[in-house]
């Protein structure tokens, strides 16, 4: 078992391609890829950061050299920033949460069947448990730095919240909604064309019965009894729905419909839908009192984002960053 098994818990793999570059430290997991204010960042740390940027179903052979280069740059930039934040937190005596760091480490450790398997994987790469844990301690310290910066942002005043609300009134609106009753004639996608043909026929028969005077509510209840449980919440009285809360295939039918009206059958990924639109509720502006807290939170969030960007820019500007060769670069 190798260190890549540790990193697999986070993302799929660890690069261990070695080029014969001349370095003070032989190329490998413990070679430095950068120095931040004199503190080295090691290749295995950079590889772990890189792995987090590649999907679990990807392999390096499927990523172009240009994309690999881009991802490596982003990975090293992120690692540098985390180390800068760790150093800042240490300087400011901001205490990170050791339990959070330990919990993050434990999620990785628990992927190994035994403690020995974990220790063997570390030893194979020249690492110790204490060394490996440091990456989680750095990440938690960086998080503590972020939290400290955000906490220093003052909350908006009532006047600021009111001004923001007036300037963004169109954001504080209860959207238009329609009262919908929906019947789903479920089709098993594994049934092929015959299943879809049968489903459409059943949906057309249902629609014909309702148009001839049958109770739609009763038809819906009959359907519901025969549906797989996970689809039952898609059949019946849905109450008032707004745009974005229903399948795109039926949204247009619902919001283009006259009131009242009966539509369908409409094919969706689940089968065929028959829809009754009973009522419309127009969009209406929300009162300031009902959104005051949400507006204040939005202002705070935007200011925290700006504060973090300024903070990170300052860290980078004042740092001594020495980038070294990444031995496994393509």
GUSE-430747 format. One record per residue (C-alpha): residue number from 1; z, x, y; residue in one letter. Coordinates in nm, 3 decimals. Layout:
REM GUSE-430747
<seq->NUM c3->Z c1->X c2->Y type->a>
...
***
This chain:
REM GUSE-430747
<seq->1 c3->0.000 c1->0.000 c2->0.000 type->x>
<seq->2 c3->-0.100 c1->0.137 c2->0.341 type->x>
<seq->3 c3->-0.003 c1->0.085 c2->0.702 type->x>
<seq->4 c3->-0.300 c1->-0.150 c2->0.730 type->x>
<seq->5 c3->-0.096 c1->-0.391 c2->0.517 type->x>
<seq->6 c3->0.165 c1->-0.394 c2->0.793 type->x>
<seq->7 c3->-0.092 c1->-0.461 c2->1.059 type->x>
<seq->8 c3->-0.260 c1->-0.723 c2->0.842 type->x>
<seq->9 c3->0.038 c1->-0.941 c2->0.921 type->x>
<seq->10 c3->-0.079 c1->-0.940 c2->1.279 type->x>
<seq->11 c3->-0.455 c1->-0.896 c2->1.234 type->x>
<seq->12 c3->-0.684 c1->-0.792 c2->0.956 type->x>
<seq->13 c3->-0.704 c1->-0.418 c2->0.939 type->x>
<seq->14 c3->-0.625 c1->-0.069 c2->1.069 type->x>
<seq->15 c3->-0.908 c1->0.172 c2->1.144 type->x>
<seq->16 c3->-0.860 c1->0.505 c2->0.976 type->x>
<seq->17 c3->-1.194 c1->0.671 c2->1.048 type->x>
<seq->18 c3->-1.141 c1->1.037 c2->1.123 type->x>
<seq->19 c3->-1.381 c1->1.260 c2->1.317 type->x>
<seq->20 c3->-1.343 c1->1.632 c2->1.322 type->x>
<seq->21 c3->-1.239 c1->1.653 c2->1.687 type->x>
<seq->22 c3->-1.024 c1->1.947 c2->1.796 type->x>
<seq->23 c3->-0.687 c1->1.829 c2->1.923 type->x>
<seq->24 c3->-0.340 c1->1.976 c2->1.952 type->x>
<seq->25 c3->-0.233 c1->1.715 c2->1.695 type->x>
<seq->26 c3->-0.469 c1->1.668 c2->1.396 type->x>
<seq->27 c3->-0.666 c1->1.342 c2->1.417 type->x>
<seq->28 c3->-0.478 c1->1.059 c2->1.253 type->x>
<seq->29 c3->-0.222 c1->0.783 c2->1.310 type->x>
<seq->30 c3->0.020 c1->1.014 c2->1.490 type->x>
<seq->31 c3->-0.230 c1->1.173 c2->1.728 type->x>
<seq->32 c3->-0.196 c1->1.075 c2->2.094 type->x>
<seq->33 c3->-0.467 c1->0.862 c2->2.254 type->x>
<seq->34 c3->-0.307 c1->0.861 c2->2.600 type->x>
<seq->35 c3->-0.006 c1->0.980 c2->2.795 type->x>
<seq->36 c3->0.163 c1->0.746 c2->3.041 type->x>
<seq->37 c3->0.381 c1->0.930 c2->3.289 type->x>
<seq->38 c3->0.415 c1->1.192 c2->3.015 type->x>
<seq->39 c3->0.495 c1->0.945 c2->2.736 type->x>
<seq->40 c3->0.240 c1->0.962 c2->2.452 type->x>
<seq->41 c3->0.077 c1->0.653 c2->2.304 type->x>
<seq->42 c3->-0.021 c1->0.712 c2->1.943 type->x>
<seq->43 c3->-0.338 c1->0.623 c2->1.760 type->x>
<seq->44 c3->-0.167 c1->0.387 c2->1.514 type->x>
<seq->45 c3->-0.029 c1->0.190 c2->1.810 type->x>
<seq->46 c3->-0.375 c1->0.168 c2->1.964 type->x>
<seq->47 c3->-0.526 c1->0.059 c2->1.631 type->x>
<seq->48 c3->-0.268 c1->-0.216 c2->1.603 type->x>
<seq->49 c3->-0.352 c1->-0.337 c2->1.953 type->x>
<seq->50 c3->-0.722 c1->-0.326 c2->1.864 type->x>
<seq->51 c3->-0.665 c1->-0.529 c2->1.549 type->x>
<seq->52 c3->-0.518 c1->-0.811 c2->1.758 type->x>
<seq->53 c3->-0.852 c1->-0.847 c2->1.936 type->x>
<seq->54 c3->-1.062 c1->-0.896 c2->1.627 type->x>
<seq->55 c3->-1.057 c1->-1.221 c2->1.435 type->x>
<seq->56 c3->-0.910 c1->-1.230 c2->1.089 type->x>
<seq->57 c3->-1.255 c1->-1.298 c2->0.938 type->x>
<seq->58 c3->-1.425 c1->-1.000 c2->1.103 type->x>
<seq->59 c3->-1.473 c1->-0.647 c2->0.985 type->x>
<seq->60 c3->-1.571 c1->-0.342 c2->1.186 type->x>
<seq->61 c3->-1.904 c1->-0.326 c2->1.005 type->x>
<seq->62 c3->-1.989 c1->-0.660 c2->1.168 type->x>
<seq->63 c3->-1.897 c1->-0.551 c2->1.520 type->x>
<seq->64 c3->-2.159 c1->-0.360 c2->1.715 type->x>
<seq->65 c3->-2.070 c1->-0.014 c2->1.849 type->x>
<seq->66 c3->-2.097 c1->-0.150 c2->2.203 type->x>
<seq->67 c3->-1.851 c1->-0.430 c2->2.125 type->x>
<seq->68 c3->-1.618 c1->-0.188 c2->1.948 type->x>
<seq->69 c3->-1.618 c1->0.032 c2->2.256 type->x>
<seq->70 c3->-1.537 c1->-0.265 c2->2.477 type->x>
<seq->71 c3->-1.254 c1->-0.377 c2->2.248 type->x>
<seq->72 c3->-1.112 c1->-0.027 c2->2.232 type->x>
<seq->73 c3->-1.108 c1->-0.006 c2->2.609 type->x>
<seq->74 c3->-0.933 c1->-0.343 c2->2.637 type->x>
<seq->75 c3->-0.684 c1->-0.246 c2->2.366 type->x>
<seq->76 c3->-0.590 c1->0.082 c2->2.530 type->x>
<seq->77 c3->-0.563 c1->-0.084 c2->2.873 type->x>
<seq->78 c3->-0.325 c1->-0.344 c2->2.727 type->x>
<seq->79 c3->-0.116 c1->-0.081 c2->2.551 type->x>
<seq->80 c3->-0.096 c1->0.129 c2->2.869 type->x>
<seq->81 c3->0.021 c1->-0.175 c2->3.066 type->x>
<seq->82 c3->0.289 c1->-0.259 c2->2.810 type->x>
<seq->83 c3->0.422 c1->0.096 c2->2.828 type->x>
<seq->84 c3->0.422 c1->0.091 c2->3.209 type->x>
<seq->85 c3->0.622 c1->-0.232 c2->3.201 type->x>
<seq->86 c3->0.864 c1->-0.084 c2->2.948 type->x>
<seq->87 c3->0.920 c1->0.216 c2->3.173 type->x>
<seq->88 c3->0.968 c1->-0.008 c2->3.477 type->x>
<seq->89 c3->1.219 c1->-0.225 c2->3.291 type->x>
<seq->90 c3->1.413 c1->0.084 c2->3.183 type->x>
<seq->91 c3->1.416 c1->0.217 c2->3.541 type->x>
<seq->92 c3->1.539 c1->-0.116 c2->3.677 type->x>
<seq->93 c3->1.793 c1->-0.144 c2->3.394 type->x>
<seq->94 c3->1.644 c1->-0.475 c2->3.282 type->x>
<seq->95 c3->1.775 c1->-0.543 c2->2.935 type->x>
<seq->96 c3->1.529 c1->-0.670 c2->2.675 type->x>
<seq->97 c3->1.636 c1->-0.905 c2->2.398 type->x>
<seq->98 c3->1.694 c1->-0.689 c2->2.087 type->x>
<seq->99 c3->1.713 c1->-0.997 c2->1.866 type->x>
<seq->100 c3->1.364 c1->-1.107 c2->1.978 type->x>
<seq->101 c3->1.223 c1->-0.761 c2->1.904 type->x>
<seq->102 c3->1.393 c1->-0.761 c2->1.566 type->x>
<seq->103 c3->1.259 c1->-1.107 c2->1.483 type->x>
<seq->104 c3->0.901 c1->-0.997 c2->1.566 type->x>
<seq->105 c3->0.943 c1->-0.688 c2->1.347 type->x>
<seq->106 c3->1.089 c1->-0.897 c2->1.064 type->x>
<seq->107 c3->0.780 c1->-1.123 c2->1.053 type->x>
<seq->108 c3->0.576 c1->-0.815 c2->0.967 type->x>
<seq->109 c3->0.835 c1->-0.665 c2->0.734 type->x>
<seq->110 c3->0.861 c1->-0.989 c2->0.535 type->x>
<seq->111 c3->0.494 c1->-0.966 c2->0.436 type->x>
<seq->112 c3->0.596 c1->-0.689 c2->0.196 type->x>
<seq->113 c3->0.734 c1->-0.787 c2->-0.144 type->x>
<seq->114 c3->1.012 c1->-0.529 c2->-0.134 type->x>
<seq->115 c3->1.184 c1->-0.294 c2->0.108 type->x>
<seq->116 c3->1.048 c1->-0.001 c2->-0.093 type->x>
<seq->117 c3->0.689 c1->-0.124 c2->-0.055 type->x>
<seq->118 c3->0.740 c1->-0.144 c2->0.320 type->x>
<seq->119 c3->0.895 c1->0.204 c2->0.340 type->x>
<seq->120 c3->0.623 c1->0.353 c2->0.118 type->x>
<seq->121 c3->0.354 c1->0.211 c2->0.347 type->x>
<seq->122 c3->0.520 c1->0.367 c2->0.649 type->x>
<seq->123 c3->0.576 c1->0.699 c2->0.477 type->x>
<seq->124 c3->0.212 c1->0.716 c2->0.373 type->x>
<seq->125 c3->0.117 c1->0.714 c2->0.741 type->x>
<seq->126 c3->0.390 c1->0.955 c2->0.846 type->x>
<seq->127 c3->0.596 c1->0.684 c2->1.016 type->x>
<seq->128 c3->0.960 c1->0.584 c2->0.991 type->x>
<seq->129 c3->1.112 c1->0.241 c2->1.024 type->x>
<seq->130 c3->1.263 c1->0.341 c2->1.360 type->x>
<seq->131 c3->0.922 c1->0.457 c2->1.487 type->x>
<seq->132 c3->0.751 c1->0.139 c2->1.373 type->x>
<seq->133 c3->1.016 c1->-0.082 c2->1.533 type->x>
<seq->134 c3->0.955 c1->0.083 c2->1.871 type->x>
<seq->135 c3->0.627 c1->-0.106 c2->1.914 type->x>
<seq->136 c3->0.817 c1->-0.435 c2->1.897 type->x>
<seq->137 c3->1.084 c1->-0.303 c2->2.132 type->x>
<seq->138 c3->0.813 c1->-0.205 c2->2.380 type->x>
<seq->139 c3->0.653 c1->-0.548 c2->2.363 type->x>
<seq->140 c3->0.985 c1->-0.722 c2->2.417 type->x>
<seq->141 c3->1.067 c1->-0.489 c2->2.709 type->x>
<seq->142 c3->0.726 c1->-0.567 c2->2.862 type->x>
<seq->143 c3->0.804 c1->-0.935 c2->2.822 type->x>
<seq->144 c3->1.142 c1->-0.885 c2->2.989 type->x>
<seq->145 c3->0.966 c1->-0.715 c2->3.282 type->x>
<seq->146 c3->0.731 c1->-1.012 c2->3.315 type->x>
<seq->147 c3->1.022 c1->-1.255 c2->3.308 type->x>
<seq->148 c3->1.205 c1->-1.058 c2->3.577 type->x>
<seq->149 c3->0.900 c1->-1.063 c2->3.804 type->x>
<seq->150 c3->0.854 c1->-1.436 c2->3.754 type->x>
<seq->151 c3->1.223 c1->-1.506 c2->3.813 type->x>
<seq->152 c3->1.199 c1->-1.334 c2->4.152 type->x>
<seq->153 c3->0.940 c1->-1.588 c2->4.271 type->x>
<seq->154 c3->1.119 c1->-1.844 c2->4.491 type->x>
<seq->155 c3->1.074 c1->-2.213 c2->4.412 type->x>
<seq->156 c3->0.855 c1->-2.405 c2->4.655 type->x>
<seq->157 c3->1.025 c1->-2.605 c2->4.927 type->x>
<seq->158 c3->0.997 c1->-2.983 c2->4.948 type->x>
<seq->159 c3->0.764 c1->-2.939 c2->5.243 type->x>
<seq->160 c3->0.537 c1->-2.703 c2->5.047 type->x>
<seq->161 c3->0.525 c1->-2.943 c2->4.755 type->x>
<seq->162 c3->0.432 c1->-3.230 c2->4.987 type->x>
<seq->163 c3->0.157 c1->-3.033 c2->5.157 type->x>
<seq->164 c3->0.014 c1->-2.926 c2->4.820 type->x>
<seq->165 c3->0.024 c1->-3.285 c2->4.694 type->x>
<seq->166 c3->-0.170 c1->-3.412 c2->4.996 type->x>
<seq->167 c3->-0.427 c1->-3.135 c2->4.961 type->x>
<seq->168 c3->-0.481 c1->-3.210 c2->4.591 type->x>
<seq->169 c3->-0.447 c1->-3.587 c2->4.581 type->x>
<seq->170 c3->-0.743 c1->-3.624 c2->4.345 type->x>
<seq->171 c3->-0.547 c1->-3.427 c2->4.083 type->x>
<seq->172 c3->-0.266 c1->-3.684 c2->4.081 type->x>
<seq->173 c3->-0.446 c1->-3.985 c2->3.943 type->x>
<seq->174 c3->-0.387 c1->-4.195 c2->3.635 type->x>
<seq->175 c3->-0.736 c1->-4.198 c2->3.477 type->x>
<seq->176 c3->-0.943 c1->-4.504 c2->3.405 type->x>
<seq->177 c3->-0.855 c1->-4.653 c2->3.067 type->x>
<seq->178 c3->-0.988 c1->-4.914 c2->2.828 type->x>
<seq->179 c3->-0.795 c1->-5.129 c2->2.580 type->x>
<seq->180 c3->-0.963 c1->-5.067 c2->2.245 type->x>
<seq->181 c3->-0.936 c1->-5.206 c2->1.894 type->x>
<seq->182 c3->-1.118 c1->-4.987 c2->1.646 type->x>
<seq->183 c3->-1.222 c1->-5.029 c2->1.283 type->x>
<seq->184 c3->-1.316 c1->-4.726 c2->1.075 type->x>
<seq->185 c3->-1.533 c1->-4.757 c2->0.767 type->x>
<seq->186 c3->-1.453 c1->-4.421 c2->0.615 type->x>
<seq->187 c3->-1.723 c1->-4.216 c2->0.444 type->x>
<seq->188 c3->-1.643 c1->-3.929 c2->0.211 type->x>
<seq->189 c3->-1.859 c1->-3.641 c2->0.343 type->x>
<seq->190 c3->-1.885 c1->-3.507 c2->-0.011 type->x>
<seq->191 c3->-2.059 c1->-3.826 c2->-0.123 type->x>
<seq->192 c3->-2.391 c1->-3.730 c2->0.030 type->x>
<seq->193 c3->-2.662 c1->-3.968 c2->0.151 type->x>
<seq->194 c3->-2.565 c1->-4.255 c2->-0.084 type->x>
<seq->195 c3->-2.210 c1->-4.260 c2->0.056 type->x>
<seq->196 c3->-2.335 c1->-4.269 c2->0.414 type->x>
<seq->197 c3->-2.583 c1->-4.545 c2->0.328 type->x>
<seq->198 c3->-2.311 c1->-4.752 c2->0.163 type->x>
<seq->199 c3->-2.074 c1->-4.691 c2->0.455 type->x>
<seq->200 c3->-2.328 c1->-4.806 c2->0.709 type->x>
<seq->201 c3->-2.400 c1->-5.122 c2->0.512 type->x>
<seq->202 c3->-2.028 c1->-5.204 c2->0.498 type->x>
<seq->203 c3->-1.990 c1->-5.144 c2->0.870 type->x>
<seq->204 c3->-2.291 c1->-5.362 c2->0.951 type->x>
<seq->205 c3->-2.154 c1->-5.642 c2->0.731 type->x>
<seq->206 c3->-1.816 c1->-5.616 c2->0.906 type->x>
<seq->207 c3->-1.981 c1->-5.632 c2->1.250 type->x>
<seq->208 c3->-2.191 c1->-5.931 c2->1.143 type->x>
<seq->209 c3->-1.885 c1->-6.121 c2->1.020 type->x>
<seq->210 c3->-1.702 c1->-6.062 c2->1.349 type->x>
<seq->211 c3->-2.003 c1->-6.164 c2->1.556 type->x>
<seq->212 c3->-2.023 c1->-6.481 c2->1.345 type->x>
<seq->213 c3->-1.664 c1->-6.569 c2->1.436 type->x>
<seq->214 c3->-1.438 c1->-6.383 c2->1.191 type->x>
<seq->215 c3->-1.113 c1->-6.241 c2->1.328 type->x>
<seq->216 c3->-1.159 c1->-5.872 c2->1.408 type->x>
<seq->217 c3->-0.783 c1->-5.816 c2->1.380 type->x>
<seq->218 c3->-0.785 c1->-5.953 c2->1.023 type->x>
<seq->219 c3->-1.089 c1->-5.743 c2->0.930 type->x>
<seq->220 c3->-0.918 c1->-5.433 c2->1.065 type->x>
<seq->221 c3->-0.606 c1->-5.496 c2->0.855 type->x>
<seq->222 c3->-0.817 c1->-5.536 c2->0.540 type->x>
<seq->223 c3->-0.988 c1->-5.203 c2->0.610 type->x>
<seq->224 c3->-0.662 c1->-5.029 c2->0.687 type->x>
<seq->225 c3->-0.517 c1->-5.105 c2->0.344 type->x>
<seq->226 c3->-0.802 c1->-4.923 c2->0.170 type->x>
<seq->227 c3->-0.817 c1->-4.620 c2->0.400 type->x>
<seq->228 c3->-0.670 c1->-4.280 c2->0.308 type->x>
<seq->229 c3->-0.334 c1->-4.254 c2->0.495 type->x>
<seq->230 c3->-0.450 c1->-3.979 c2->0.730 type->x>
<seq->231 c3->-0.723 c1->-4.205 c2->0.869 type->x>
<seq->232 c3->-0.516 c1->-4.516 c2->0.923 type->x>
<seq->233 c3->-0.410 c1->-4.421 c2->1.275 type->x>
<seq->234 c3->-0.780 c1->-4.427 c2->1.368 type->x>
<seq->235 c3->-0.802 c1->-4.796 c2->1.281 type->x>
<seq->236 c3->-0.636 c1->-5.081 c2->1.465 type->x>
<seq->237 c3->-0.523 c1->-5.152 c2->1.819 type->x>
<seq->238 c3->-0.526 c1->-4.817 c2->2.000 type->x>
<seq->239 c3->-0.397 c1->-4.964 c2->2.325 type->x>
<seq->240 c3->-0.538 c1->-4.815 c2->2.645 type->x>
<seq->241 c3->-0.737 c1->-4.494 c2->2.590 type->x>
<seq->242 c3->-0.880 c1->-4.263 c2->2.855 type->x>
<seq->243 c3->-1.172 c1->-4.023 c2->2.858 type->x>
<seq->244 c3->-1.109 c1->-3.716 c2->2.647 type->x>
<seq->245 c3->-0.867 c1->-3.893 c2->2.413 type->x>
<seq->246 c3->-1.129 c1->-4.029 c2->2.171 type->x>
<seq->247 c3->-1.428 c1->-3.888 c2->1.988 type->x>
<seq->248 c3->-1.721 c1->-3.810 c2->2.220 type->x>
<seq->249 c3->-1.948 c1->-4.026 c2->2.002 type->x>
<seq->250 c3->-1.748 c1->-4.339 c2->2.081 type->x>
<seq->251 c3->-1.623 c1->-4.251 c2->2.430 type->x>
<seq->252 c3->-1.956 c1->-4.339 c2->2.593 type->x>
<seq->253 c3->-1.971 c1->-4.667 c2->2.404 type->x>
<seq->254 c3->-1.619 c1->-4.758 c2->2.515 type->x>
<seq->255 c3->-1.660 c1->-4.673 c2->2.883 type->x>
<seq->256 c3->-2.013 c1->-4.811 c2->2.917 type->x>
<seq->257 c3->-1.911 c1->-5.142 c2->2.759 type->x>
<seq->258 c3->-1.877 c1->-5.468 c2->2.948 type->x>
<seq->259 c3->-1.536 c1->-5.638 c2->2.935 type->x>
<seq->260 c3->-1.483 c1->-5.785 c2->2.682 type->x>
<seq->261 c3->-1.742 c1->-5.664 c2->2.431 type->x>
<seq->262 c3->-1.801 c1->-5.567 c2->2.072 type->x>
<seq->263 c3->-1.987 c1->-5.247 c2->1.982 type->x>
<seq->264 c3->-2.110 c1->-5.075 c2->1.669 type->x>
<seq->265 c3->-2.141 c1->-4.958 c2->1.408 type->x>
<seq->266 c3->-2.139 c1->-4.604 c2->1.550 type->x>
<seq->267 c3->-2.165 c1->-4.299 c2->1.324 type->x>
<seq->268 c3->-1.897 c1->-4.030 c2->1.363 type->x>
<seq->269 c3->-1.775 c1->-3.741 c2->1.151 type->x>
<seq->270 c3->-1.533 c1->-3.978 c2->0.978 type->x>
<seq->271 c3->-1.777 c1->-4.254 c2->0.892 type->x>
<seq->272 c3->-1.877 c1->-4.563 c2->1.095 type->x>
<seq->273 c3->-1.675 c1->-4.711 c2->1.379 type->x>
<seq->274 c3->-1.683 c1->-5.069 c2->1.501 type->x>
<seq->275 c3->-1.518 c1->-5.117 c2->1.840 type->x>
<seq->276 c3->-1.381 c1->-5.406 c2->2.041 type->x>
<seq->277 c3->-1.317 c1->-5.336 c2->2.409 type->x>
<seq->278 c3->-1.068 c1->-5.591 c2->2.544 type->x>
<seq->279 c3->-0.976 c1->-5.483 c2->2.897 type->x>
<seq->280 c3->-1.021 c1->-5.214 c2->3.160 type->x>
<seq->281 c3->-0.762 c1->-5.044 c2->3.376 type->x>
<seq->282 c3->-0.908 c1->-4.865 c2->3.679 type->x>
<seq->283 c3->-0.800 c1->-4.520 c2->3.786 type->x>
<seq->284 c3->-0.503 c1->-4.534 c2->4.021 type->x>
<seq->285 c3->-0.337 c1->-4.272 c2->4.244 type->x>
<seq->286 c3->0.008 c1->-4.166 c2->4.132 type->x>
<seq->287 c3->0.303 c1->-4.189 c2->4.371 type->x>
<seq->288 c3->0.439 c1->-3.860 c2->4.503 type->x>
<seq->289 c3->0.782 c1->-3.927 c2->4.356 type->x>
<seq->290 c3->0.639 c1->-3.955 c2->4.004 type->x>
<seq->291 c3->0.457 c1->-3.621 c2->4.018 type->x>
<seq->292 c3->0.682 c1->-3.421 c2->4.249 type->x>
<seq->293 c3->0.829 c1->-3.205 c2->3.971 type->x>
<seq->294 c3->0.489 c1->-3.145 c2->3.811 type->x>
<seq->295 c3->0.341 c1->-3.038 c2->4.146 type->x>
<seq->296 c3->0.633 c1->-2.803 c2->4.209 type->x>
<seq->297 c3->0.587 c1->-2.653 c2->3.862 type->x>
<seq->298 c3->0.217 c1->-2.601 c2->3.927 type->x>
<seq->299 c3->0.285 c1->-2.422 c2->4.255 type->x>
<seq->300 c3->0.548 c1->-2.205 c2->4.087 type->x>
<seq->301 c3->0.310 c1->-2.122 c2->3.802 type->x>
<seq->302 c3->0.033 c1->-2.017 c2->4.040 type->x>
<seq->303 c3->0.272 c1->-1.801 c2->4.242 type->x>
<seq->304 c3->0.410 c1->-1.640 c2->3.926 type->x>
<seq->305 c3->0.056 c1->-1.553 c2->3.819 type->x>
<seq->306 c3->-0.015 c1->-1.393 c2->4.157 type->x>
<seq->307 c3->0.315 c1->-1.204 c2->4.145 type->x>
<seq->308 c3->0.235 c1->-1.067 c2->3.799 type->x>
<seq->309 c3->-0.111 c1->-0.956 c2->3.907 type->x>
<seq->310 c3->0.033 c1->-0.776 c2->4.210 type->x>
<seq->311 c3->0.306 c1->-0.622 c2->3.993 type->x>
<seq->312 c3->0.060 c1->-0.495 c2->3.733 type->x>
<seq->313 c3->-0.175 c1->-0.359 c2->3.998 type->x>
<seq->314 c3->0.113 c1->-0.165 c2->4.153 type->x>
<seq->315 c3->0.218 c1->-0.020 c2->3.818 type->x>
<seq->316 c3->-0.133 c1->0.103 c2->3.746 type->x>
<seq->317 c3->-0.178 c1->0.246 c2->4.096 type->x>
<seq->318 c3->0.139 c1->0.456 c2->4.082 type->x>
<seq->319 c3->0.110 c1->0.570 c2->3.721 type->x>
<seq->320 c3->-0.002 c1->0.903 c2->3.579 type->x>
<seq->321 c3->-0.237 c1->0.797 c2->3.300 type->x>
<seq->322 c3->-0.401 c1->1.066 c2->3.089 type->x>
<seq->323 c3->-0.654 c1->0.928 c2->2.841 type->x>
<seq->324 c3->-0.716 c1->1.147 c2->2.537 type->x>
<seq->325 c3->-0.966 c1->1.126 c2->2.256 type->x>
<seq->326 c3->-0.928 c1->0.836 c2->2.016 type->x>
<seq->327 c3->-1.004 c1->1.016 c2->1.689 type->x>
<seq->328 c3->-1.147 c1->0.715 c2->1.505 type->x>
<seq->329 c3->-1.381 c1->0.606 c2->1.784 type->x>
<seq->330 c3->-1.725 c1->0.501 c2->1.655 type->x>
***
